[in-house]
Amino acid sequence: DYMTFIKDKCKEQKKNYNHMLHDLLLSTIGCFYPVPPQMQPHLNFASQEFMYDMVIGSPTGHGKEEGYKLKPTDFEFFATEGAAAGILYVFNTLKENYLLKPGDTIAIITPIFSPYLEMPRLADYDLNIVELKGNPEKNYALDDDQIDKLRDKKVKGLFMVNPSNPGAYSLPKENIDTIGHLINTERPDIFVLSDSVYAPFARKYNSFMLSCPKNTIEVYSLSKYFGTTGWRLGLVMMPKDTNLNKMIKNISATETKALHKRYSLATTDPEKLSFMDRIVFDSRQVAEAHVGGLSTPQQVLIGLFLFYHMHDSSHNYQHHIQDLLEKRMRVLYEDLKTQPRIVPESTDYYTLLDIPAITENLYGKSARDTLEKKYSYLEFMFHLANKYQTIMLPGKGFGTTNNWILRACLANLPIAEYSKISKNLASCIHDFVGNT
């Protein structure tokens, strides 16, 4: 059980078990502010094991990557109100510490969750965006010409959802290795921020923690995998020896002086604060740092969920979800004469439906030409909604290059409903091109 797990970890890491039980009890009751604000001590154990397994995995057959040089205890974590809060906290600290300045450029791998394209452009950050466009013919992997954009010194960071939303694939290992090598050799001044909420759905997840861990920040949410969107449970993960600490030391003397004044509100030695310390302080605008941190009952819940996954020795829960999503995916495509691309890197949580390609599979090339030349994708979407009560999101809002790409979610309906959606899509296409 969870307490036995904590006891074993205390013995392994030479921690006081009674202190940990006391921490767990007070956290469960919720009678004190989170102490320390970054993470309750008992939750570190579960976070280390779960997150290390997810982003690094077993070195079997590998072992040469940078990530395998690190142990679970070489990482630190910050419990946050979901991944969204974690991402905002990281961006805010990058801004406050002059690592991202107005007018700077960040690279974003697209297609991506649309708010992540909008947020950097807000006046809060005023950043320029260069898109690294995933190739839809290669499961949204990055071609070399897209990766080469990171060689531009104007690019200060790389931001992505991996595995992607809406692309629903983990980046291939080749991309991870190539970009990691580029960062380690040419661009040690660049940070990598990855939202990994969909990682447990992929049978094979490739993280930048494998290739360039000291430049990488992983943000994870329990919302999707454990079905706890309303609880707002998330984690920020980075190595204790992160290169972000070095980047802060390289800012100007004027900026260092300004930061000394900022953080002296909460500490007598601001210059010794790590990047993670600054994230925690900045999450409450420094002045309120003493009441920072995720509520302790929520932290207990995170620990229980992570423990449940780790000690389901056969991973029945995970495999059941993966199999269920794959089955829904196959049902969704069954009336469209189109094969879904299901590979170990796919999450099957979303799919991007290429309506012209499906039209050609159903009715031939001339029907596809008619659809694309005579109609707008918006006409198709509104007709699908009005006549068939089937609503999908346009891929254009996520940064796809083809307006006729529609996003479907496989996470929230019974299997029978996806059969109806499949038939509705086929019928809708017939309404537009059936007589051609």
VOPAGU-2260 file (C-alpha; in pm, 1 decimal, decimal comma):
REM VOPAGU-2260
SITE   aa  ch    i         X         Y         Z
SITE  ASP   A    0       0,0       0,0       0,0
SITE  TYR   A    1      97,5     365,8     -18,7
SITE  MET   A    2     235,0     384,1     334,9
SITE  THR   A    3     453,4      77,6     274,5
SITE  PHE   A    4     580,2     243,4     -41,7
SITE  ILE   A    5     668,9     555,5     158,2
SITE  LYS   A    6     839,3     343,2     424,0
SITE  ASP   A    7    1051,2     165,7     162,6
SITE  LYS   A    8    1146,6     493,7       0,4
SITE  CYS   A    9    1242,0     643,2     336,6
SITE  LYS   A   10    1477,3     351,8     396,9
SITE  GLU   A   11    1618,8     375,5      45,6
SITE  GLN   A   12    1677,0     753,0      61,6
SITE  LYS   A   13    1764,4     766,9     432,2
SITE  LYS   A   14    1462,0     977,8     530,7
SITE  ASN   A   15    1281,2     969,5     865,0
SITE  TYR   A   16     970,1     753,4     824,2
SITE  ASN   A   17     790,7     905,8    1123,8
SITE  HIS   A   18     844,4    1252,7     981,2
SITE  MET   A   19     698,9    1137,1     651,1
SITE  LEU   A   20     392,3     986,8     818,7
SITE  HIS   A   21     343,0    1311,5    1006,4
SITE  ASP   A   22     371,3    1500,1     676,5
SITE  LEU   A   23     119,9    1266,0     511,9
SITE  LEU   A   24    -127,2    1302,9     800,4
SITE  LEU   A   25    -112,2    1683,1     807,3
SITE  SER   A   26    -133,2    1694,4     427,9
SITE  THR   A   27    -444,2    1476,8     428,8
SITE  ILE   A   28    -616,8    1691,9     689,7
SITE  GLY   A   29    -509,4    2011,4     516,2
SITE  CYS   A   30    -462,0    2200,5     841,5
SITE  PHE   A   31    -139,5    2384,4     745,2
SITE  TYR   A   32     -10,8    2575,0     446,8
SITE  PRO   A   33     197,1    2357,6     210,2
SITE  VAL   A   34     544,5    2323,9     365,5
SITE  PRO   A   35     765,4    2356,7     174,0
SITE  PRO   A   36     551,7    2537,3     -87,8
SITE  GLN   A   37     720,6    2354,5    -373,4
SITE  MET   A   38     614,9    2001,7    -277,2
SITE  GLN   A   39     513,1    1803,4      28,8
SITE  PRO   A   40     804,3    1569,0     113,9
SITE  HIS   A   41     598,8    1249,3      88,2
SITE  LEU   A   42     489,8    1336,0    -267,1
SITE  ASN   A   43     848,5    1356,7    -387,5
SITE  PHE   A   44     874,9     977,6    -365,3
SITE  ALA   A   45     579,6     906,4    -593,7
SITE  SER   A   46     669,3    1189,0    -833,8
SITE  GLN   A   47    1027,5    1069,4    -872,1
SITE  GLU   A   48     928,2     713,3    -955,6
SITE  PHE   A   49     630,5     788,0   -1183,0
SITE  MET   A   50     781,7    1076,1   -1378,7
SITE  TYR   A   51    1123,6     914,9   -1421,8
SITE  ASP   A   52     961,2     599,1   -1554,6
SITE  MET   A   53     745,1     802,6   -1791,5
SITE  VAL   A   54    1008,2    1036,0   -1939,1
SITE  ILE   A   55    1325,8     823,4   -1911,5
SITE  GLY   A   56    1205,6     465,4   -1887,0
SITE  SER   A   57    1424,0     159,3   -1878,2
SITE  PRO   A   58    1775,6     182,5   -2027,5
SITE  THR   A   59    1735,4    -165,3   -2178,6
SITE  GLY   A   60    1873,1    -153,5   -2530,9
SITE  HIS   A   61    1975,7     211,2   -2492,0
SITE  GLY   A   62    2162,7     360,1   -2201,7
SITE  LYS   A   63    2390,1     603,1   -2388,2
SITE  GLU   A   64    2152,5     899,7   -2386,7
SITE  GLU   A   65    2213,0    1191,9   -2152,0
SITE  GLY   A   66    1895,7    1117,4   -1956,2
SITE  TYR   A   67    2022,4     777,8   -1842,0
SITE  LYS   A   68    2310,0     946,8   -1660,9
SITE  LEU   A   69    2051,8    1086,8   -1418,2
SITE  LYS   A   70    1872,3     902,9   -1137,0
SITE  PRO   A   71    1515,0     966,0   -1016,5
SITE  THR   A   72    1654,4    1160,3    -719,6
SITE  ASP   A   73    1840,7    1394,0    -957,3
SITE  PHE   A   74    1507,0    1554,7   -1049,8
SITE  GLU   A   75    1287,2    1793,1    -857,4
SITE  PHE   A   76     917,9    1869,4    -883,1
SITE  PHE   A   77     663,2    2141,4    -818,9
SITE  ALA   A   78     299,5    2045,1    -759,9
SITE  THR   A   79      68,6    2279,9    -950,6
SITE  GLU   A   80    -296,3    2340,5   -1034,9
SITE  GLY   A   81    -283,4    2131,3   -1348,9
SITE  ALA   A   82     -41,6    2157,0   -1641,2
SITE  ALA   A   83    -184,2    2492,3   -1751,3
SITE  ALA   A   84     -74,1    2654,7   -1425,7
SITE  GLY   A   85     266,5    2489,0   -1449,3
SITE  ILE   A   86     322,4    2622,6   -1800,1
SITE  LEU   A   87     216,3    2974,3   -1700,7
SITE  TYR   A   88     441,0    2964,2   -1393,2
SITE  VAL   A   89     738,4    2863,4   -1608,9
SITE  PHE   A   90     670,3    3133,3   -1868,2
SITE  ASN   A   91     630,3    3395,6   -1595,9
SITE  THR   A   92     961,5    3304,0   -1434,4
SITE  LEU   A   93    1137,2    3304,3   -1770,9
SITE  LYS   A   94    1002,4    3655,5   -1821,3
SITE  GLU   A   95    1076,5    3781,7   -1469,6
SITE  ASN   A   96    1433,9    3653,8   -1491,9
SITE  TYR   A   97    1500,1    3816,5   -1830,6
SITE  LEU   A   98    1535,1    3485,9   -2012,8
SITE  LEU   A   99    1236,7    3584,5   -2227,5
SITE  LYS   A  100    1202,5    3952,0   -2312,1
SITE  PRO   A  101     939,4    4136,0   -2517,9
SITE  GLY   A  102    1021,1    4087,8   -2883,3
SITE  ASP   A  103    1211,3    3762,6   -2827,6
SITE  THR   A  104    1133,9    3458,2   -3040,6
SITE  ILE   A  105    1032,0    3110,1   -2934,4
SITE  ALA   A  106     983,1    2804,4   -3152,0
SITE  ILE   A  107     656,5    2612,8   -3122,3
SITE  ILE   A  108     598,1    2271,0   -3274,7
SITE  THR   A  109     267,0    2276,5   -3463,5
SITE  PRO   A  110      -6,7    2171,8   -3486,8
SITE  ILE   A  111     -62,2    2245,3   -3118,9
SITE  PHE   A  112    -335,3    2319,3   -2864,8
SITE  SER   A  113    -456,5    2660,1   -2987,3
SITE  PRO   A  114    -417,6    2862,7   -2660,8
SITE  TYR   A  115     -46,6    2779,7   -2669,9
SITE  LEU   A  116     -22,4    2968,5   -2999,4
SITE  GLU   A  117    -213,8    3262,8   -2857,2
SITE  MET   A  118     -58,3    3298,0   -2509,5
SITE  PRO   A  119     299,1    3398,3   -2613,8
SITE  ARG   A  120     159,1    3681,5   -2827,1
SITE  LEU   A  121     -22,8    3843,3   -2534,6
SITE  ALA   A  122     108,7    4172,9   -2401,0
SITE  ASP   A  123     220,8    3978,9   -2089,9
SITE  TYR   A  124     501,2    3826,9   -2298,8
SITE  ASP   A  125     489,2    3992,2   -2644,2
SITE  LEU   A  126     689,3    3712,9   -2805,1
SITE  ASN   A  127     740,0    3630,0   -3169,0
SITE  ILE   A  128     667,7    3274,2   -3279,4
SITE  VAL   A  129     845,3    3060,5   -3534,2
SITE  GLU   A  130     652,2    2743,0   -3611,0
SITE  LEU   A  131     823,0    2407,8   -3650,2
SITE  LYS   A  132     562,3    2238,8   -3866,0
SITE  GLY   A  133     511,7    1866,6   -3816,2
SITE  ASN   A  134     483,6    1664,0   -4135,4
SITE  PRO   A  135     135,2    1504,5   -4153,5
SITE  GLU   A  136     270,0    1236,2   -4388,0
SITE  LYS   A  137     519,8    1129,6   -4119,2
SITE  ASN   A  138     291,0    1126,7   -3814,9
SITE  TYR   A  139     374,8    1494,5   -3753,9
SITE  ALA   A  140     746,3    1431,4   -3715,9
SITE  LEU   A  141     976,6    1723,7   -3791,5
SITE  ASP   A  142    1171,4    1733,7   -4116,7
SITE  ASP   A  143    1531,2    1856,3   -4106,3
SITE  ASP   A  144    1445,4    2197,8   -4252,1
SITE  GLN   A  145    1211,3    2258,9   -3956,5
SITE  ILE   A  146    1468,6    2148,9   -3698,3
SITE  ASP   A  147    1726,2    2378,8   -3859,2
SITE  LYS   A  148    1515,5    2678,3   -3749,8
SITE  LEU   A  149    1650,4    2617,6   -3398,0
SITE  ARG   A  150    1998,8    2716,5   -3515,4
SITE  ASP   A  151    1883,5    3079,2   -3534,1
SITE  LYS   A  152    2023,4    3256,8   -3227,0
SITE  LYS   A  153    1705,9    3465,6   -3207,5
SITE  VAL   A  154    1517,5    3156,1   -3091,2
SITE  LYS   A  155    1529,4    3145,5   -2710,3
SITE  GLY   A  156    1317,2    2840,0   -2642,7
SITE  LEU   A  157    1127,9    2542,2   -2784,3
SITE  PHE   A  158     769,6    2478,5   -2670,2
SITE  MET   A  159     545,0    2186,9   -2757,3
SITE  VAL   A  160     280,6    1936,7   -2654,9
SITE  ASN   A  161     445,0    1595,0   -2680,3
SITE  PRO   A  162     268,7    1363,4   -2755,5
SITE  SER   A  163      82,9    1625,6   -2949,5
SITE  ASN   A  164    -265,6    1770,3   -2937,0
SITE  PRO   A  165    -416,1    1748,2   -3194,8
SITE  GLY   A  166    -161,3    1539,0   -3387,1
SITE  ALA   A  167    -173,8    1262,4   -3123,5
SITE  TYR   A  168     177,1    1125,7   -3180,3
SITE  SER   A  169     492,8    1137,7   -2974,7
SITE  LEU   A  170     787,5    1286,4   -3158,3
SITE  PRO   A  171    1002,2    1007,9   -3305,1
SITE  LYS   A  172    1328,3     918,7   -3135,4
SITE  GLU   A  173    1517,6    1052,4   -3437,5
SITE  ASN   A  174    1377,9    1402,9   -3374,8
SITE  ILE   A  175    1455,8    1379,9   -3004,3
SITE  ASP   A  176    1815,1    1275,4   -3072,3
SITE  THR   A  177    1875,2    1532,0   -3347,8
SITE  ILE   A  178    1735,9    1827,5   -3153,8
SITE  GLY   A  179    1902,2    1712,1   -2833,6
SITE  HIS   A  180    2240,3    1694,2   -3006,4
SITE  LEU   A  181    2186,7    2039,7   -3157,4
SITE  ILE   A  182    2104,9    2186,2   -2815,3
SITE  ASN   A  183    2392,5    2011,2   -2636,9
SITE  THR   A  184    2651,2    2119,6   -2895,0
SITE  GLU   A  185    2529,3    2440,2   -3061,2
SITE  ARG   A  186    2245,6    2588,2   -2854,8
SITE  PRO   A  187    2305,8    2526,4   -2481,7
SITE  ASP   A  188    2136,8    2865,2   -2429,1
SITE  ILE   A  189    1794,2    2739,6   -2539,8
SITE  PHE   A  190    1527,2    2591,8   -2310,5
SITE  VAL   A  191    1280,1    2315,6   -2396,4
SITE  LEU   A  192     933,3    2323,2   -2239,9
SITE  SER   A  193     715,9    2018,6   -2303,1
SITE  ASP   A  194     355,6    1953,0   -2201,7
SITE  SER   A  195     350,3    1574,1   -2164,1
SITE  VAL   A  196     -10,2    1524,1   -2050,6
SITE  TYR   A  197     -76,7    1257,6   -2315,9
SITE  ALA   A  198     239,6    1052,5   -2259,1
SITE  PRO   A  199      74,8     757,7   -2074,3
SITE  PHE   A  200    -157,6     693,6   -2369,3
SITE  ALA   A  201     129,5     626,2   -2609,8
SITE  ARG   A  202     284,0     283,2   -2598,7
SITE  LYS   A  203     613,3     452,3   -2680,8
SITE  TYR   A  204     682,3     804,1   -2554,0
SITE  ASN   A  205    1001,5     988,0   -2649,7
SITE  SER   A  206    1096,1    1278,8   -2423,1
SITE  PHE   A  207    1366,0    1543,8   -2455,5
SITE  MET   A  208    1466,9    1439,3   -2103,4
SITE  LEU   A  209    1644,5    1154,7   -2283,8
SITE  SER   A  210    1864,4    1370,1   -2506,9
SITE  CYS   A  211    1899,8    1716,3   -2345,6
SITE  PRO   A  212    1765,4    1683,9   -1989,6
SITE  LYS   A  213    1951,9    1982,3   -1844,9
SITE  ASN   A  214    1775,4    2216,5   -2086,3
SITE  THR   A  215    1434,5    2050,3   -2055,2
SITE  ILE   A  216    1130,2    2123,2   -1838,8
SITE  GLU   A  217     849,5    1868,4   -1841,8
SITE  VAL   A  218     502,4    1973,2   -1732,7
SITE  TYR   A  219     257,5    1692,1   -1663,0
SITE  SER   A  220    -111,1    1686,5   -1578,9
SITE  LEU   A  221    -309,9    1403,0   -1424,4
SITE  SER   A  222    -626,9    1538,2   -1584,6
SITE  LYS   A  223    -645,5    1314,7   -1889,8
SITE  TYR   A  224    -494,5     983,1   -1783,3
SITE  PHE   A  225    -667,2     969,5   -1444,4
SITE  GLY   A  226    -982,5    1155,9   -1551,7
SITE  THR   A  227    -940,6    1432,9   -1293,2
SITE  THR   A  228    -974,4    1755,4   -1492,7
SITE  GLY   A  229   -1176,9    1921,4   -1217,1
SITE  TRP   A  230    -920,8    1849,6    -946,4
SITE  ARG   A  231    -648,0    2051,5   -1123,8
SITE  LEU   A  232    -350,5    1826,0   -1050,7
SITE  GLY   A  233     -16,2    1876,2   -1220,6
SITE  LEU   A  234     361,4    1858,7   -1185,0
SITE  VAL   A  235     657,5    2056,6   -1313,0
SITE  MET   A  236     972,1    1845,9   -1350,4
SITE  MET   A  237    1333,1    1942,0   -1416,9
SITE  PRO   A  238    1681,6    1824,3   -1317,6
SITE  LYS   A  239    1822,1    1984,6   -1005,2
SITE  ASP   A  240    2133,9    2063,5   -1208,2
SITE  THR   A  241    1945,1    2245,4   -1483,7
SITE  ASN   A  242    2115,3    2471,4   -1735,0
SITE  LEU   A  243    1845,2    2729,4   -1660,7
SITE  ASN   A  244    2046,5    2810,0   -1346,9
SITE  LYS   A  245    2347,8    2892,8   -1564,5
SITE  MET   A  246    2136,9    3105,0   -1797,1
SITE  ILE   A  247    2025,0    3321,4   -1503,2
SITE  LYS   A  248    2387,2    3379,0   -1402,2
SITE  ASN   A  249    2464,8    3509,6   -1752,6
SITE  ILE   A  250    2217,6    3799,4   -1749,4
SITE  SER   A  251    2340,4    4157,0   -1719,0
SITE  ALA   A  252    2451,6    4321,7   -1392,8
SITE  THR   A  253    2156,2    4561,4   -1411,9
SITE  GLU   A  254    1913,5    4271,1   -1445,9
SITE  THR   A  255    2082,5    4081,2   -1162,7
SITE  LYS   A  256    2042,0    4384,7    -939,6
SITE  ALA   A  257    1672,9    4409,8   -1023,5
SITE  LEU   A  258    1625,3    4041,9    -941,6
SITE  HIS   A  259    1808,0    4084,3    -612,4
SITE  LYS   A  260    1553,7    4348,2    -517,6
SITE  ARG   A  261    1262,3    4130,1    -632,9
SITE  TYR   A  262    1356,4    3812,1    -448,3
SITE  SER   A  263    1494,2    3983,3    -137,5
SITE  LEU   A  264    1130,0    4007,3     -30,8
SITE  ALA   A  265    1143,1    3633,6      42,1
SITE  THR   A  266    1508,4    3543,6     103,2
SITE  THR   A  267    1827,6    3699,6     235,9
SITE  ASP   A  268    2037,1    3543,5     -42,0
SITE  PRO   A  269    1852,3    3590,1    -373,7
SITE  GLU   A  270    2148,4    3500,2    -594,1
SITE  LYS   A  271    2148,4    3141,7    -461,8
SITE  LEU   A  272    1791,2    3076,8    -572,9
SITE  SER   A  273    1762,9    2803,3    -834,0
SITE  PHE   A  274    1533,9    2837,7   -1133,7
SITE  MET   A  275    1286,3    2604,3    -960,1
SITE  ASP   A  276    1298,7    2818,4    -643,2
SITE  ARG   A  277    1211,1    3118,5    -855,6
SITE  ILE   A  278     918,3    2940,3   -1018,1
SITE  VAL   A  279     776,2    2864,0    -673,4
SITE  PHE   A  280     829,5    3221,3    -548,4
SITE  ASP   A  281     695,4    3378,6    -868,1
SITE  SER   A  282     383,6    3161,9    -857,8
SITE  ARG   A  283     270,9    3387,0    -571,9
SITE  GLN   A  284     439,8    3706,5    -694,5
SITE  VAL   A  285     718,9    3657,5    -436,2
SITE  ALA   A  286     545,1    3872,1    -173,3
SITE  GLU   A  287     291,1    3594,0    -111,2
SITE  ALA   A  288     542,8    3309,9    -139,4
SITE  HIS   A  289     478,5    3201,5     218,6
SITE  VAL   A  290     128,8    3089,9     116,6
SITE  GLY   A  291     240,3    2927,7    -208,0
SITE  GLY   A  292     196,0    2568,8    -313,5
SITE  LEU   A  293     -84,0    2337,4    -417,6
SITE  SER   A  294    -334,3    2248,8    -145,0
SITE  THR   A  295    -202,6    1956,6      57,7
SITE  PRO   A  296    -508,5    1728,0      15,6
SITE  GLN   A  297    -462,5    1766,3    -360,3
SITE  GLN   A  298     -99,0    1667,5    -320,8
SITE  VAL   A  299    -203,1    1354,5    -131,7
SITE  LEU   A  300    -439,9    1272,7    -414,8
SITE  ILE   A  301    -159,6    1312,6    -670,3
SITE  GLY   A  302      50,3    1066,8    -469,7
SITE  LEU   A  303    -231,3     811,2    -454,8
SITE  PHE   A  304    -298,9     831,6    -828,1
SITE  LEU   A  305      67,5     798,6    -921,1
SITE  PHE   A  306     109,3     512,0    -674,4
SITE  TYR   A  307    -195,3     335,8    -823,0
SITE  HIS   A  308     -34,0     341,0   -1167,0
SITE  MET   A  309     309,2     231,3   -1047,2
SITE  HIS   A  310     186,2     -61,2    -843,0
SITE  ASP   A  311     -59,3    -193,7   -1096,3
SITE  SER   A  312     221,0    -435,2   -1183,6
SITE  SER   A  313      58,6    -555,2   -1506,8
SITE  HIS   A  314     -47,0    -200,5   -1602,3
SITE  ASN   A  315    -399,4    -329,1   -1660,0
SITE  TYR   A  316    -547,6      19,7   -1622,3
SITE  GLN   A  317    -310,5     173,1   -1874,6
SITE  HIS   A  318    -344,8    -108,4   -2126,9
SITE  HIS   A  319    -724,3    -103,2   -2097,0
SITE  ILE   A  320    -732,7     268,3   -2177,3
SITE  GLN   A  321    -489,1     230,4   -2467,3
SITE  ASP   A  322    -688,4     -59,5   -2612,1
SITE  LEU   A  323   -1017,5     126,0   -2568,1
SITE  LEU   A  324    -891,1     435,7   -2749,5
SITE  GLU   A  325    -749,4     225,3   -3031,7
SITE  LYS   A  326   -1082,2      45,4   -3071,9
SITE  ARG   A  327   -1270,0     376,4   -3084,1
SITE  MET   A  328   -1023,8     499,7   -3345,8
SITE  ARG   A  329   -1082,4     198,8   -3569,2
SITE  VAL   A  330   -1460,3     232,8   -3532,2
SITE  LEU   A  331   -1444,2     602,7   -3621,8
SITE  TYR   A  332   -1276,1     523,2   -3953,1
SITE  GLU   A  333   -1472,6     208,9   -4042,2
SITE  ASP   A  334   -1726,8     378,9   -4275,4
SITE  LEU   A  335   -1469,8     611,0   -4433,9
SITE  LYS   A  336   -1266,1     358,3   -4637,3
SITE  THR   A  337    -959,2     502,5   -4468,5
SITE  GLN   A  338    -703,8     332,8   -4245,9
SITE  PRO   A  339    -612,8     515,8   -3925,9
SITE  ARG   A  340    -239,5     536,9   -3865,7
SITE  ILE   A  341    -186,0     351,8   -3539,7
SITE  VAL   A  342     176,0     310,1   -3432,0
SITE  PRO   A  343     348,3     271,6   -3091,7
SITE  GLU   A  344     399,1     651,9   -3074,8
SITE  SER   A  345      28,5     728,2   -3127,0
SITE  THR   A  346    -197,2     812,8   -2834,0
SITE  ASP   A  347    -527,3     763,2   -3023,5
SITE  TYR   A  348    -665,3    1036,9   -2797,5
SITE  TYR   A  349    -734,1    1263,5   -3095,8
SITE  THR   A  350    -733,0    1223,2   -3468,8
SITE  LEU   A  351    -703,3    1472,2   -3752,3
SITE  LEU   A  352    -945,9    1379,9   -4028,6
SITE  ASP   A  353    -830,7    1478,4   -4376,1
SITE  ILE   A  354   -1172,4    1528,6   -4535,8
SITE  PRO   A  355   -1052,6    1565,0   -4898,2
SITE  ALA   A  356    -842,6    1247,5   -4869,3
SITE  ILE   A  357   -1137,4    1060,8   -4715,3
SITE  THR   A  358   -1361,5    1195,4   -4994,3
SITE  GLU   A  359   -1122,0    1056,9   -5253,7
SITE  ASN   A  360   -1116,9     719,1   -5079,4
SITE  LEU   A  361   -1496,9     709,8   -5079,0
SITE  TYR   A  362   -1583,0     859,5   -5417,8
SITE  GLY   A  363   -1268,0     911,1   -5622,2
SITE  LYS   A  364   -1039,9    1192,3   -5732,1
SITE  SER   A  365   -1303,0    1396,8   -5918,0
SITE  ALA   A  366   -1520,4    1406,9   -5605,1
SITE  ARG   A  367   -1225,5    1535,7   -5406,1
SITE  ASP   A  368   -1158,3    1806,7   -5664,4
SITE  THR   A  369   -1522,8    1912,7   -5653,9
SITE  LEU   A  370   -1523,1    1936,5   -5275,6
SITE  GLU   A  371   -1205,6    2144,9   -5256,6
SITE  LYS   A  372   -1281,5    2377,4   -5550,0
SITE  LYS   A  373   -1654,3    2432,1   -5504,0
SITE  TYR   A  374   -1695,2    2443,6   -5126,3
SITE  SER   A  375   -1541,0    2591,9   -4813,7
SITE  TYR   A  376   -1441,5    2375,7   -4519,3
SITE  LEU   A  377   -1666,6    2597,1   -4305,7
SITE  GLU   A  378   -1968,3    2503,5   -4519,6
SITE  PHE   A  379   -1886,5    2140,5   -4459,6
SITE  MET   A  380   -1845,9    2185,1   -4083,4
SITE  PHE   A  381   -2170,5    2377,8   -4041,0
SITE  HIS   A  382   -2361,3    2125,6   -4253,0
SITE  LEU   A  383   -2216,9    1842,6   -4042,6
SITE  ALA   A  384   -2332,3    2021,4   -3729,0
SITE  ASN   A  385   -2674,7    2134,2   -3852,8
SITE  LYS   A  386   -2790,9    1816,6   -4026,7
SITE  TYR   A  387   -2601,3    1547,1   -3836,1
SITE  GLN   A  388   -2551,9    1708,6   -3492,3
SITE  THR   A  389   -2183,7    1626,0   -3516,6
SITE  ILE   A  390   -1941,9    1898,9   -3413,6
SITE  MET   A  391   -1570,4    1892,4   -3482,9
SITE  LEU   A  392   -1299,4    2153,7   -3448,7
SITE  PRO   A  393   -1112,4    2294,8   -3748,9
SITE  GLY   A  394    -747,9    2196,2   -3756,7
SITE  LYS   A  395    -665,6    2547,7   -3874,6
SITE  GLY   A  396    -714,7    2672,2   -3518,0
SITE  PHE   A  397    -436,5    2436,9   -3406,4
SITE  GLY   A  398    -190,6    2547,2   -3672,2
SITE  THR   A  399    -250,0    2287,3   -3946,2
SITE  THR   A  400    -163,7    2397,5   -4298,7
SITE  ASN   A  401    -467,5    2228,9   -4457,6
SITE  ASN   A  402    -801,0    2401,0   -4387,1
SITE  TRP   A  403    -989,4    2078,7   -4453,4
SITE  ILE   A  404    -835,5    1897,9   -4155,4
SITE  LEU   A  405   -1088,7    1841,1   -3872,8
SITE  ARG   A  406   -1005,4    1731,1   -3518,9
SITE  ALA   A  407   -1202,0    1457,2   -3343,9
SITE  CYS   A  408   -1156,5    1352,9   -2981,0
SITE  LEU   A  409   -1167,7     982,1   -2894,5
SITE  ALA   A  410   -1173,7    1029,2   -2517,2
SITE  ASN   A  411   -1527,4    1101,9   -2411,9
SITE  LEU   A  412   -1794,5     899,9   -2593,4
SITE  PRO   A  413   -1905,7     535,4   -2591,6
SITE  ILE   A  414   -1782,7     324,0   -2881,0
SITE  ALA   A  415   -2128,6     314,6   -3042,7
SITE  GLU   A  416   -2123,5     692,7   -3076,7
SITE  TYR   A  417   -1807,5     677,8   -3286,7
SITE  SER   A  418   -1982,3     442,8   -3524,4
SITE  LYS   A  419   -2255,6     705,7   -3564,0
SITE  ILE   A  420   -1997,0     977,5   -3618,3
SITE  SER   A  421   -1831,7     766,8   -3886,9
SITE  LYS   A  422   -2163,2     723,3   -4068,4
SITE  ASN   A  423   -2247,7    1092,3   -4025,2
SITE  LEU   A  424   -1918,1    1197,4   -4181,1
SITE  ALA   A  425   -1968,4     964,4   -4475,6
SITE  SER   A  426   -2325,1    1093,4   -4523,9
SITE  CYS   A  427   -2213,2    1454,1   -4500,9
SITE  ILE   A  428   -1946,5    1398,1   -4765,5
SITE  HIS   A  429   -2210,0    1232,3   -4985,8
SITE  ASP   A  430   -2433,7    1539,0   -4951,3
SITE  PHE   A  431   -2158,6    1750,0   -5108,7
SITE  VAL   A  432   -2019,2    1521,7   -5377,6
SITE  GLY   A  433   -2255,1    1225,1   -5408,0
SITE  ASN   A  434   -2374,0    1320,6   -5755,1
SITE  THR   A  435   -2030,5    1392,8   -5905,1
